[in-house]
């Protein structure tokens, strides 16, 4: 996607969710790729409750995808930002 699409997606997030944590978490996931909750909390240095609330809210709106870690023995959940689904909000 182009930088215009990315900028539009984050403008939509800012308008849809008044909590700035949602935009920060989505931006970080967009740059870094799929990450577990513990890494998000540690790297962003935000309160765990705010990050968990933002992830839950964006998961309900299908902006963030939850997926299990690819290793068979791991039970870690990875969260990934989906830019295309964010832009689909404009369609609906």
C-alpha positions as CSV (number, residue, x, y, z in Angstrom):
1,X,0.0,0.0,0.0
2,X,1.1,3.5,-0.6
3,X,1.9,6.1,2.1
4,X,-1.4,7.8,1.3
5,X,-3.3,4.6,2.2
6,X,-1.3,4.3,5.4
7,X,-2.0,7.9,6.4
8,X,-5.7,7.5,5.6
9,X,-5.9,4.3,7.7
10,X,-4.4,6.0,10.7
11,X,-6.6,9.1,10.2
12,X,-9.6,6.7,10.3
13,X,-8.3,5.1,13.5
14,X,-7.9,8.5,15.1
15,X,-11.5,9.4,14.2
16,X,-13.0,6.0,15.0
17,X,-11.3,5.5,18.4
18,X,-10.8,8.5,20.6
19,X,-8.2,6.6,22.7
20,X,-4.7,7.5,21.4
21,X,-3.4,4.2,22.5
22,X,-5.2,2.5,19.6
23,X,-3.4,4.5,17.1
24,X,0.0,4.0,18.8
25,X,-0.5,0.2,19.1
26,X,-1.6,0.0,15.4
27,X,1.3,2.1,14.2
28,X,3.8,0.0,16.1
29,X,2.3,-3.3,14.9
30,X,2.3,-1.9,11.3
31,X,6.0,-1.2,11.6
32,X,7.2,-4.3,13.5
33,X,4.8,-7.0,12.3
34,X,3.0,-9.5,14.5
35,X,4.0,-9.3,18.1
36,X,2.8,-10.8,21.4
37,X,1.1,-8.7,24.1
38,X,4.1,-8.7,26.4
39,X,6.4,-7.3,23.7
40,X,3.9,-4.5,22.9
41,X,3.7,-3.5,26.6
42,X,7.5,-3.6,27.1
43,X,8.4,-1.8,23.9
44,X,5.8,0.9,24.0
45,X,6.1,1.5,27.7
46,X,2.3,1.9,28.1
47,X,0.1,0.6,30.8
48,X,-0.9,-3.0,30.2
49,X,-4.6,-2.4,30.7
50,X,-4.6,0.3,28.0
51,X,-2.7,-1.8,25.5
52,X,-5.0,-4.8,26.2
53,X,-8.1,-2.6,25.9
54,X,-6.9,-1.2,22.6
55,X,-6.1,-4.6,21.2
56,X,-9.5,-5.9,22.3
57,X,-11.3,-3.0,20.7
58,X,-9.4,-3.2,17.4
59,X,-9.9,-7.0,17.4
60,X,-13.7,-6.6,17.7
61,X,-13.6,-4.2,14.7
62,X,-11.4,-6.7,12.8
63,X,-8.5,-4.2,12.5
64,X,-6.1,-6.4,14.4
65,X,-5.8,-10.1,13.8
66,X,-5.0,-12.7,16.5
67,X,-2.9,-15.6,15.4
68,X,-1.0,-18.3,17.2
69,X,2.7,-18.5,17.1
70,X,4.1,-20.7,14.3
71,X,6.1,-22.9,16.7
72,X,4.1,-26.0,17.7
73,X,5.1,-25.9,21.4
74,X,4.3,-22.2,21.8
75,X,1.0,-21.0,23.1
76,X,1.8,-17.3,22.4
77,X,-0.9,-15.2,20.7
78,X,0.5,-12.8,18.1
79,X,-1.4,-9.6,17.2
80,X,-1.0,-8.2,13.6
81,X,-2.4,-5.0,12.2
82,X,-4.4,-5.3,8.9
83,X,-4.2,-2.1,6.9
84,X,-6.6,-3.4,4.2
85,X,-9.4,-4.2,6.7
86,X,-8.9,-0.7,8.2
87,X,-9.5,0.9,4.8
88,X,-12.5,-1.4,4.3
89,X,-14.2,0.7,7.0
90,X,-14.7,3.4,4.3
91,X,-16.6,1.0,2.2
92,X,-19.1,0.2,4.8
